[in-house]
Amino acid sequence: MSILPSPKIRTLTLPRLTNALAFVHLAENTKRVSDLAGVLRNAPGRVVFLGNSITEYGDWKKLLNDTTVINRGIAADNTFGVLERLEDVIALQPKRLFIEIGINDIAQNIPTEIIVRNILSIVERVTMRSPVTKIYVLSILPTNDNVKKNIRTPLIKTLK
């Protein structure tokens, strides 16, 4: 079964963060995002990794033996943050885009349906504005048995 975005998918406004530390970290990254924007506009046709800390802390250039890989991971980011900064990635017109996002949404108690809707919106926007891009959506990794038991099953059912 294919999971194609629907024109009816809409993004929702960012709920209030309950974790003050996450809010501070996201605010600190705002400058980083704007600083990177100018550099990224000059790198079309590359491989881009987009996501949260799992993405940010990956040494993708070394792991893939490719110095042109662009890492757009930001620690503590969620699907709403990716939607807000997606234009910089779309402007790159990457050949391949790897998306790993959602675990921080789960930690912030964002409903599964909203997480899925946002991920599908990310895919839809990239597909529409960068048709040359092959998109890979990576699974959300559980962080402990409680997450695995309570979140993973509903998320998998929603995606089917």
N, C-alpha and C positions, 0 to 999 in steps of 0.2 A: 504494500500500500504506500502510495506516495504522499508526502506531506508538503503540499504546495500552499504557499500563502494565499489567502483570500483577499480580494479587494476590500472586504468588510473589516479586515483587521485594523484596529486603531491602537495607538499607544495611549497609555493612561498617564496622568500626572504622577510625579514622584511622591510617594507617601512620606510622611515625616519619619526621619530616621530615629530609631529608638536608641541607637548606640552612639553616644557622643564621640567616642574615639573614632569611629568610622566617619562621622561627619567632619571632624578635624582633618583626618587623613585625606578625604576627598577634596576639601578646600585647599589643602597644600598642593594637591596634584593639579589644580586648575591652571596654575602658572606653567607647570610642566607640559600640559596639553597645548597651551598656546605657544610655548617655545618650540615645541616639536612641529607645529603646523607648517611653518615656513620651510623647514628641512624636508618634510615629507612630500610637499608639493612637487619637488624635483626628482621624484623616484618612481616614475610610472612603470608598470609591467613587472613588478616584483612579487615575492611571496610575503604576505603580511599575516602576523599572528595578532589577534585582537581578543582581549579579555581582561581578567582580573589578576591577582597576584600569582596564580598558578602559571599564567602566561608571562607576566612581567619577569618572574625570577627564572624562567627557562633561558638557557644560553643557546638559543636556536641557531645562531650563526655557527657556533662550534659543533652543535649536535648534527646539523645538516651539512657542515663543511661548505657554507655559502655565506660570504661576507655581505651579500646584498639583502639578506632577510631583514625585514622591518618588524620590530617588536612593539606592539601597541597595547601591551598589558599594563594595567594600573591597579595596584593593590587596593583592596576594599571596594572596587567598582562593582556595579550591578548592571542589570539590563537597561535600566533607565539612563545610567551614565554612558553606556555604549551608544544608545540611541542619540544622545546629545552630541557626542563627538564623532559620529559616523561619517559626516560630510568630509572630514579630512581623509578618511580611509577610502571613501568612494572616489575622491579626487585623484587618488593614486592609480585607479584602474588596474588593480593588482591582477596578476595571472591566477594566483591562488590565494584564498583567504581562509584561515583557520580560526574559528570562533570557539572560545571556551569561556562561557559566562553563565551565571545563575546561582552558584553556591552562596554568594553573599545575599542574593534575594531571599533564598531559603532561610539564611541566618537572620534576616530582617523580617521574617514572617510574612513575606509577600505571597499571596495565594498562587498555587501552581498554575492556574489558568492564566493569570497575568504574566507569569514568567514565560510560559509557552507563547502567549500572544506577542510579547515583546521580542522573543527570539525569532519568531516568524516574521515580525515586522522588520527586524534587522536584515533577514535574508531577502525579504521582498524588496526593500529599498536598494540593497546592493544589486540584486538581479535586474531591477528596472533601470538603474543608473549606470551600471557597469556590467553589461551583458557578457563581456569577455571573461569575467571572473568566475572561476570554479570555486564553489563555497563548500567548506567542510565544517559541519557543526559537531564539535566534540562533546562527549557525554559529560554530565556533571558528576564529579567524583564525590561519593559520600565521605564525610569526615569522621563518622563513628557509627556504631551499631544502631543508635537511635535514629540518626538521619537515614540510614539505609532502610530501616524498618518502616518509618513513618512517612518519608517523602518520596523515595525512589519509585515505589510501586505506583502511586497515583500519577507521578510525572510520566512514567513509561506508558501507562494506560492512556493518558491524555494525548501523547504523541502518536499512538496507534490509531 
